[in-house]
Amino acid sequence: MQEPEKTSLYLVPTPIGNLEDITLRAIRILKEVDVILAEDTRTSGKLLQHLGIEKRMHSHHLHNEHKATAHLVDRLKAGEVMALISDAGTPGISDPGFYLVRECLKNDIKVECLPGATAFVPALVKSGFSTDRFTFEGFLPIKKGRQTRLQSLAEEERTMIFYESPHRLLKTLAQFKEYFGGEREASVSREISKMFEETINGTLEELIHTFSNKAIKGEFVLVVSGAAKGGKADKE
C-alpha cells in the first residue's frame, strides 16, 4: 500500500478576533511543524504564547515574500515542514501566501490549507443578501485603477464583498453611491469576532449618514447587494 504524500507546507488560519476561533487541528499542526512563517512575529508570538506553543518563527510578509520564497522552497524540498500564518484569518486572502503556494506547487511540494476563520464569510452570511453567487473584491486599489474597478462593478449582479480600513470607509461609501446609486442596499460589518462587533444594514445613502455621525474604528467588511438583473444599478 502506497504511503500518503507528506504535506510540507500548511496554511493555518488564525483567529480574526476571539482567540477561541481556532481549530484543534490548527493547534496540533502549529505544534508539530518545524517552523512557523508569520506575517508579524510579534503579533503571532502573542497567539502562540496564549496557546502554549513554543516554536521557531520567521517573518514572511508582503515586503519580503518575493525575495524569501525561493529560499523557503529549497528548505521545503530538503524536508522541512512549515506552517504559514497571517496576523489574522486565512493566509492568502488579502494576506501573504499566494507566491509561496504557487512556487511550492510548481516544485511538486504538497500544500494543505486548513479550514478556519476569515472575515468575509460571516459578514456575507449576516448581511441578508444573496449568498448563492458572490464576488470577493478584497481591498480596492487605493489610487490607480480604482475608478475603473468601480465602473466595471456597477452592473455586477452578484453580491459584492470588500475589505476597507477605517480612514477610507466614508470615501469608499461615497464612491459606491456615485457608481452604484444611493438606494443600493449594503451592509457594513466591523470588528468581526471581537468585543465591539457590529453590523449595520441600509442603503448606501443611509450608511453614509450613519457613519458621518459616529466614531469610525476597527476593520471593516462591506457587503453590497448586486445590481438589478438585466439592467444598470439605479443612480441618483
C-alpha positions as CSV (number, residue, x, y, z in Angstrom):
1,M,0.0,0.0,0.0
2,Q,1.4,3.4,-1.0
3,E,2.0,5.8,1.8
4,P,0.1,9.1,1.6
5,E,2.2,12.1,0.3
6,K,3.7,14.1,3.1
7,T,2.5,17.7,3.4
8,S,5.4,20.1,3.6
9,L,3.5,23.4,3.8
10,Y,0.4,24.0,5.9
11,L,-1.7,27.2,5.6
12,V,-3.2,27.7,9.0
13,P,-6.0,30.2,9.7
14,T,-5.7,32.1,12.9
15,P,-8.4,33.9,14.9
16,I,-9.7,37.2,13.5
17,G,-10.9,38.3,16.9
18,N,-11.9,35.9,19.7
19,L,-8.8,33.7,20.4
20,E,-11.2,30.7,20.8
21,D,-11.8,30.8,17.0
22,I,-9.0,28.3,16.1
23,T,-9.5,24.6,15.4
24,L,-8.0,21.8,17.4
25,R,-6.3,20.6,14.2
26,A,-4.7,24.0,13.6
27,I,-3.2,24.0,17.2
28,R,-1.8,20.5,16.6
29,I,-0.2,21.4,13.3
30,L,1.4,24.5,14.8
31,K,2.9,22.3,17.5
32,E,4.2,19.7,15.0
33,V,5.8,21.7,12.2
34,D,9.5,22.6,12.2
35,V,9.0,26.3,11.8
36,I,6.1,28.9,11.5
37,L,6.2,31.6,8.9
38,A,4.4,34.6,10.4
39,E,3.3,37.9,8.9
40,D,4.3,39.7,12.1
41,T,6.2,37.6,14.6
42,R,5.2,39.9,17.4
43,T,1.5,39.5,16.8
44,S,1.8,35.8,16.2
45,G,4.1,35.4,19.3
46,K,1.2,36.6,21.5
47,L,-1.1,34.0,19.9
48,L,1.4,31.2,20.3
49,Q,2.0,32.2,23.9
50,H,-1.7,32.0,24.6
51,L,-1.9,28.5,23.0
52,G,1.2,27.4,25.0
53,I,3.2,26.8,21.8
54,E,7.0,27.3,21.6
55,K,8.2,27.2,18.0
56,R,10.7,28.9,15.8
57,M,9.2,31.7,13.7
58,H,10.4,33.5,10.6
59,S,8.9,36.7,9.2
60,H,7.0,36.3,5.9
61,H,5.1,39.4,4.8
62,L,4.2,41.4,1.8
63,H,7.5,43.2,1.7
64,N,9.8,40.2,1.7
65,E,7.7,37.3,0.3
66,H,9.1,37.6,-3.3
67,K,12.7,37.6,-2.1
68,A,12.3,34.9,0.5
69,T,10.2,32.4,-1.5
70,A,13.0,30.7,-3.4
71,H,14.9,30.0,-0.2
72,L,11.9,28.7,1.5
73,V,11.1,26.4,-1.4
74,D,14.6,25.0,-1.2
75,R,14.2,24.3,2.5
76,L,10.9,22.6,2.0
77,K,12.4,20.4,-0.7
78,A,15.1,19.5,1.7
79,G,12.5,18.1,4.1
80,E,11.5,20.9,6.5
81,V,7.8,21.1,7.3
82,M,6.4,24.6,7.7
83,A,3.1,26.4,8.7
84,L,2.2,29.8,7.2
85,I,0.0,32.1,9.3
86,S,-1.1,35.7,8.9
87,D,-1.8,38.2,11.6
88,A,-5.5,37.2,11.5
89,G,-7.6,34.9,9.3
90,T,-6.7,32.6,6.4
91,P,-3.3,33.2,4.7
92,G,-3.5,34.2,1.1
93,I,-6.9,36.1,1.5
94,S,-5.7,39.7,1.3
95,D,-2.6,38.5,3.1
96,P,0.8,37.0,2.1
97,G,0.7,33.4,0.8
98,F,-0.1,33.3,-2.9
99,Y,3.5,33.4,-4.2
100,L,4.8,30.8,-1.8
101,V,1.9,28.4,-2.6
102,R,2.4,28.9,-6.4
103,E,6.1,28.2,-6.2
104,C,5.5,25.1,-4.0
105,L,3.1,23.7,-6.5
106,K,5.5,24.3,-9.3
107,N,8.1,22.3,-7.4
108,D,5.7,19.4,-6.6
109,I,5.7,20.3,-2.9
110,K,2.4,19.3,-1.2
111,V,0.5,22.2,0.2
112,E,-2.5,21.9,2.5
113,C,-4.9,24.7,3.6
114,L,-6.8,24.1,6.8
115,P,-10.4,25.5,7.1
116,G,-10.8,28.3,9.5
117,A,-11.5,31.9,10.3
118,T,-11.9,34.5,7.6
119,A,-13.7,37.8,7.9
120,F,-15.8,38.0,4.7
121,V,-17.8,34.8,5.3
122,P,-19.6,35.9,8.5
123,A,-20.1,39.4,7.1
124,L,-21.7,37.9,3.9
125,V,-23.9,35.5,5.7
126,K,-25.3,38.1,8.2
127,S,-25.8,40.7,5.5
128,G,-29.0,39.1,4.4
129,F,-28.0,39.4,0.7
130,S,-27.9,36.5,-1.7
131,T,-25.1,34.0,-0.9
132,D,-25.8,31.8,-4.0
133,R,-23.4,33.8,-6.1
134,F,-21.0,36.5,-4.8
135,T,-17.7,38.1,-5.8
136,F,-14.9,38.8,-3.3
137,E,-13.1,42.0,-4.3
138,G,-10.9,42.5,-1.2
139,F,-9.3,45.9,-0.9
140,L,-10.0,48.2,-3.9
141,P,-6.9,49.8,-5.5
142,I,-6.1,52.9,-3.5
143,K,-5.4,55.2,-6.5
144,K,-4.6,53.7,-9.9
145,G,-7.4,51.5,-11.3
146,R,-9.9,52.4,-8.5
147,Q,-12.4,54.2,-10.7
148,T,-12.0,51.6,-13.5
149,R,-12.8,48.8,-11.0
150,L,-15.8,50.6,-9.6
151,Q,-17.1,51.2,-13.2
152,S,-16.7,47.5,-14.0
153,L,-18.7,46.6,-10.9
154,A,-21.7,49.0,-11.5
155,E,-23.7,46.3,-13.3
156,E,-22.4,43.3,-11.3
157,E,-25.5,41.2,-10.4
158,R,-23.7,39.1,-7.7
159,T,-23.4,40.2,-4.1
160,M,-20.1,42.1,-3.7
161,I,-17.7,41.9,-0.8
162,F,-15.0,44.4,0.0
163,Y,-12.4,45.0,2.8
164,E,-11.8,48.5,4.0
165,S,-9.8,50.4,6.5
166,P,-11.4,52.9,8.9
167,H,-9.8,56.0,7.4
168,R,-11.1,55.3,3.9
169,L,-14.6,54.0,4.9
170,L,-16.6,57.2,4.2
171,K,-14.7,57.8,0.9
172,T,-15.5,54.3,-0.3
173,L,-19.1,54.5,0.7
174,A,-19.4,57.8,-1.2
175,Q,-17.8,56.3,-4.3
176,F,-20.2,53.3,-4.0
177,K,-23.1,55.8,-4.0
178,E,-21.6,57.5,-7.1
179,Y,-21.2,54.3,-9.1
180,F,-23.9,52.0,-7.7
181,G,-26.6,54.6,-6.7
182,G,-27.6,55.9,-3.3
183,E,-30.5,53.5,-3.0
184,R,-28.4,50.3,-3.4
185,E,-28.6,48.1,-0.3
186,A,-25.4,47.4,1.6
187,S,-24.1,46.0,4.9
188,V,-21.2,47.2,6.9
189,S,-19.6,44.9,9.5
190,R,-16.7,45.9,11.8
191,E,-14.6,44.1,14.4
192,I,-16.0,40.7,13.5
193,S,-15.5,38.2,16.3
194,K,-14.3,41.0,18.7
195,M,-15.8,42.6,21.7
196,F,-17.3,45.6,19.8
197,E,-18.6,43.6,16.7
198,E,-21.3,45.5,14.9
199,T,-23.2,45.1,11.6
200,I,-25.3,47.9,10.2
201,N,-27.6,47.5,7.1
202,G,-29.2,50.1,5.0
203,T,-29.0,51.9,1.7
204,L,-25.6,53.5,0.8
205,E,-27.2,56.9,1.4
206,E,-28.3,55.8,4.9
207,L,-24.9,54.2,5.7
208,I,-23.1,57.4,4.7
209,H,-25.3,59.4,7.1
210,T,-24.8,56.8,9.9
211,F,-21.0,56.7,9.7
212,S,-20.7,60.5,9.2
213,N,-22.1,60.8,12.7
214,K,-20.2,58.2,14.7
215,A,-16.7,57.3,15.5
216,I,-15.1,55.1,12.8
217,K,-12.8,52.5,14.4
218,G,-11.9,48.9,13.6
219,E,-11.5,46.8,10.5
220,F,-14.5,46.8,8.1
221,V,-16.1,44.4,5.7
222,L,-18.6,46.0,3.2
223,V,-21.2,43.8,1.5
224,V,-23.1,45.4,-1.3
225,S,-26.2,43.8,-3.0
226,G,-25.9,43.1,-6.7
227,A,-27.4,45.3,-9.5
228,A,-30.9,44.5,-10.6
229,K,-30.9,41.6,-13.1
230,G,-30.5,42.7,-16.7
231,G,-30.0,46.4,-16.0
232,K,-27.8,49.0,-14.6
233,A,-27.8,50.0,-10.9
234,D,-30.0,52.9,-10.2
235,K,-28.1,56.2,-10.0
236,E,-29.2,59.4,-8.4
